[in-house]
Each structure stands twice: as C-alpha cells, then as structure tokens.
Amino acid sequence: MEGYRVYRLVDPPEDWRERLDLARRLVSGAALGGAKPTVRLQGQGFDLLTRAVGTLGETTPAILWGYLPRGSMAPLRTHADAILAARHPIYLACEEADAEGRLEAGARAYCAPDPTKSSLLLTIPPFDADAAITRLTAMFDVVRESGLLGGDRTASAALAQAVVREPQPVMSSGGVEIRPMGTSAHPHLVRLAWPSVTAAALLGVQESLVARCLRTVSQTYLKLQGPAAGALLIRDVAFDSPVHWKLSIPLGGEDSILPLLRFPGHLSASFREVQWAGQPSAELSEVNVGITARDLLVHVGFGVDGDAVQLLLEEAGGASLERLPDMHFD
C-alpha cells in the first residue's frame, strides 16, 4: 500500500512570510536536502488563467482539470492534435457506480504526445464475473466497430470470456496488447495499447463508450498537463462548471511571490521530494505552506519511520504537529 502520513502545524504564523520561513526551517532542519521548492497558483476559469499566463509566460507548467457534459467531446477532438503538439497529454475518465456506490464500469483514455504510448483502460464489474463478461463484450464491440480491434461480435465475446475467466499477464488480439489487471475475484481493469493510435481515434472510442456502454454517466473528467499555452487551446470547449487549474514556478525570494498575490485564487509554496534525515529516500514526502491561506502541511511517505520524522520536524520547527488521516493509494 502506497501513501503518506499527513501532519498539520498547530497554530501556524499569521503572516505568510513567517510561514514560508518556518517551512524552510523545517526542510533544512529535518531533511538531507534535495527538496524542489515551487510556488503554485491555483484558480478557476479561463479568464483568470489567461491573465495569469500573461504574467508568468506560456511555458509555465500547468495542470488543468474539469468535467465535460455528456456528448460534448467534438470540440476537444478538434483541438486534440494542437494540444498534443504543445506537449500536453490528454486524460479522459468516466465511471459509473452500482447501487452501493462501488465502481461498476468505466473508461479512461490516455492520449500521449507520442502515439505509441497512448492507451485505453476499461473498468468492468469487479464482483460478478458474468456481468463483467457481458459488459466487456459490449465494450470490445465498440472498440472493434471503431476499427481499433479486429474480429466480429463472436470474437468480442470470446475475448471477453478469456480475459475474465482465463486471464494472462499480457494477452493480444490483432496486434492490440491487452493487460487484465485488478485485485478482485477476477480482473476488473483491462488496459488496451496499440503500436500507434491517434488521439482522434481514442477520443472517438471514449465518446462511443459513454453513449453505448456507460449510459448513467453524465460527465467526463478531463485533465491536461504541460506548458500553459496548451491549456488555453480549449477555451471554447464547454464544461459543466468553471475549469480548475494550477500553475507552478520555481520558488525564489519575496519578489517571486508578490506579483501573484493580486490574483484571486489559492497561492501556496511546496518543497517536494524531501528526503528526511536518517531515513531512506521515499516518494510523496513534501512540505506545503499556504501563502493566501493560513496553513502548513507536511506529507511523510510510508517508506520511512513517520514517528522519527515527526520528532525531527517538531525539533526543527519548534512547534507541535497534529496528525491528520493518512492518504492511501491502492
């Protein structure tokens, strides 16, 4: 199980400069170095994003995410080539749950700038093998009718049966690599990868899967990550609510922060990839300090002695830490 402990500094300083100085002391006193400090500006909507990019520059690293309403992917397909040319992978996900709120089915398309690294991940019912075969057969039919999987409906059913009943670590069908995955009674995640596949083809499959196999899904989650200029390419795409975005720049002195304070939104600083003193290197360890919000949070990866790190932090910062619920990743 991967994840990290979460600690919150009790009663952090009111002034953001003092909070930032304290975060630096925590890192310098409890870590061996290697932390990568950045400033993150997070906001909503394309108008504010355009203004922020105008200040920080089009090459500023950006993450953008939001929800597309059902049946609204055509504008995204129009911009797909330009988005990928701007070095932005396109990630789309839609999922539906059963009556008990458990994940029942879904589809996630990952369109990479390199078409040999794009893939499609299908989710099928994890607790009912017969239902999983029925659902996967229908999904394979959609992929087949799009021209991305060979054979006919009979072949789709036989392939679905093999994936659920007789899974192998790596399977194939007509040049398509198929990887059954998951930890339930049978595989409930099925990854499809091609020697090369266009974004337009994958986005078309995703839209067809929503229309024919995921009928209770009302939204599709979209995420882009790359230079900020690429995120602005989809300003004319309809979203159910204002998009969320995050811009990151290297943390310098006070002068690197002051221009960003005039933007509405959440401004914070992060010290990432921290290696704690006396501990092995561990992912997911970082120190996050609010600039527009009065908070200071520390993440301590599960790969280290969290209790020892907590003592180091309290000695370095001269303040107490409150442990919050851990974050777990399957």
N, C-alpha and C positions, 0 to 999 in steps of 0.2 A: 504493500500500500504506500503510495507516494502522497506527499502533502507537507504541511508545515504547521508549527505552533504559531499562534498569534498573541502578541503582547501589546498592551496599550499603556502608555506612560500616564500615570496618575497625576492629574493637575499640571499639564504642560504650561510653559510660559505663555502669557497673553500676546506678546509681541512676536511676529513671525521671524524676525532676525534672531531673537533669542532661541526660538525653537530650532531654527536651522543650525545655529552654533552648537546647541545641545546634540543634535543629530550627528554633527561632525565629531563631537567628543565621543559619542557612543561608538562610532565606527573606528576612530583612531585608538580608543582605549580597549575595545573588546575584540578587534579584528586584526588580522595579519596584513590587511591591505587588499588590493585587488578590486575594491568596490568601484563601480562605474556610476558616478553621480550625474543625474539628469534632472531637468525641470520639465514637468508635464502640465500642459494647459488642456483642460477638458471642458467641452461645451456642447451645445446643441444647435442644429440648424445650419444651413449652407451660408446664410448671410454673415453670421459671425465667423464661420470657418474661412470665408473669403477674406474678411478683414484680417484675421489672424495670419493667414498665409501671406497676405500683403506685407505684414510686418516681419515675419520670420523667414519668408522665402519659400519658393515652390519645391525645393528639395528637402524641406523639413520632414523627418519621418512622421508618418501619420497612421492612425488606425481609425476607421470609420465603420459604424455598425448601425443597423436599424431593421425594420420589418416592412417587407413589401406586401401589399394586399394581394389576395388571390387573383391570378390571371393578369398580372401587371409586369411580366418579365420582358416583353418585347423591347421597351426602351433600353433595358440593360443589355440585351443581346446586340442591339445596335452599337453600343459603346464598348463591347467586350474586347475587341481587338486593340482599341486605343488604350483601354485600361491595362491590358497585359503588356502592351508596348511600353507603358510607363512603369513597368516592373511591379505591378500590383497583382498578387494572386487574388482570385475571386472565390469566396467561400459562401455557399448557399446551403441552408439546412431547413428542413421542415419535418415535423414529427407529430404523431398523434398518440394519445394515451387511451388506456382502457378505462372501464368504469371505476376502477380503484386508483386511478391516477398513475398507473405504471406505463412505461413506454411500450407501445404496442407495435408501431411501424413508423418508418421514416425514410428519408433520402437526403444525402448530403453530397453535394457536388463540389469538388475542389479543382478549379481551373488554374493551372500554373502558367507563368510566363513561358516556361519550357513545356511544350505539349506532350513530351514523353513522360512528364511527372504528374499529369492530371489523373484524377480517379473519381469513382463514384462509390459511395458507401450506402448500402441498403440495410435497413433495420426491419426485422420480421418478428412476429410474436415469440417471446422467449420461453413461454410456459406451456405451449400447445404445439406439438410437432406437426399435427395435421393442418392446423390453422397456418403454421409457418410455411408449409409446403404450398398451400393454396395461395397465400399472399405472395410468396416468392415467384411462383409460376406466373402470376399476373404481372409482376414487376419485370421479370425476364421477357415477357411478351412485349411490354412497352419498349424495353431496350432493343429487342430484336426488330420490332417494326420501325425503329428509328435508323436501322442499318448498322447498329453497333454490336450486334450479336447474331451469329449465324443460326441456321436451322428453322424449324417451324414450331407450332404450338406444342406438338408432341415432344420435340426436343426441349422446349422450355420446361415442360412438366418433368421429364426425365432428369434434367439437370438440377431442378429444384429438389427433387427426391434425393439425388445423390448428395447434394450439399448438406441437407438436413440429416439424412439417415446414415450416410457413409462419407463423412467429411474427411478430406485430406488437407494437410497444411497449405498446399498450393495445388489448385486444380486449373484446368484450362478448357476453353471451348472456342474453337475457331480463331485461335490467336489471342483471345482475351484471357488475361490472368485473373483467376477467381480465388480469393482467400477467405474461407469461412473463419469467423472469429467469434468470441464471446464466451462467457463463463456460466451460462445456464445449462439446462439439461441437454440442449442441442445448440449448435451455432445460431446466434441471433443477429450477428453482424456479418455482412457479406461485402467484401471490397472487390470492385472490378477495376482493372487497369489495362490500358491499351499500349501498344508500341508507340502510338501517337494519336491524339484525339484533339479536335478543335474545341475551343470554348463554346462556339455556337452550337455544336452538336450536343455537348454536355448540358448546356442550359436548356436546349430544346427537350432533352430527355427529362430533366428535372421538372419542367413545366408539364409535360405529359404525365409524369408520375403523380403530380399533385392532382391533375384533372381526373385521372382514372383509378388511381390506387390509394390516394390519401384524401378522401372526399370530405373528411371532417376538418382538415387543415384549412384555416382561414388566412394564414400569413406564412411568409417565407423569410427566414432570418438571413440577412446579407452582411458579410464582413469583408472589408478591403484593408490591406496593409501594405504600405510602401510610401514613396515620395508624395507629399501633399498635393502636388499638381494632379496626380491620378485620381484622387478622391473627388476633386472638383469636376471631373468629367461627367459625373452622374447627377448634376444639379437638376436636370429636367426629369429625372426618374421619380415616380410617385411613391411616397412612403405613407404608411398608416399614421405616423407621428413624426415629429422632427428627428432627424438622424442625430446620433451621438458620435462624437469624435474626440480624439486625443492627439495632441502634438507634443513631440519631445525634442528638447535641445540640450546640449551639454550644460551642466551647472557651472557657472563661473562665479563672479563676485556679485555684489548687490546690483550692479548696473545691468546684469543679465536678467534680472527679475523685475525691476521697476517698470519697464515698458509694458510688461504683461499684466500688471495689476489693473490697468484701465479696461481690460476685457472682462465682461461678466462671465462667470463660469468658475470652475474649481481649479485652483493652481496649487501644485504640490511639488516637492522635490523627493527624489528616490536615490538611494545608494544601493545598487543591485549587485548581485553575485558576490556577496560578502563571504569571506572565509574567516570564521571565528577563531580566535587564538586558542591553541591547544586542541583543535578539532580538525577532523578531515574535511576536505572540500565537500560541500553539499549544495545541490541546487535549491532554488526557491528561498534562499536566505537574503533578506534585504531590510533596509530601514526606510520608512516612508514618513515624511513630515509634511503636514498641511501648512500652506502659506496663507491661503484665504480662509482656511478652517483651522480651529484650534485643536489639533490632534497630532499624535506621534505614535506610529505603529511599527512594530518590529516583527518580521517573519523569520522563524528559525526552522530550517529544513529538518525533516525527520531523520536524516542521515547523521545527525550529531547528537551529543548529550545536551538536551534542551535545558535541564536544570543547571548544568555548569555554565551554559551560555547566559542564562538569566542572572546568575550571580555576577558574572563578568560585566554585564550591561548595567546592573544596579551600582556596582562599584565605579564603573567608568562615568556614569551619568549623575551619580549622587542623588538618585530619585528612585521611587518604587515603581514596579511594573505590575499590572494586573493581567492575568492570563485570560484570554477570551477563548471561545470554542475553536478547536483545531479545524483546519481546512484539509479535506481528504480528496484524493483523486484516485479513481479506480484504474 
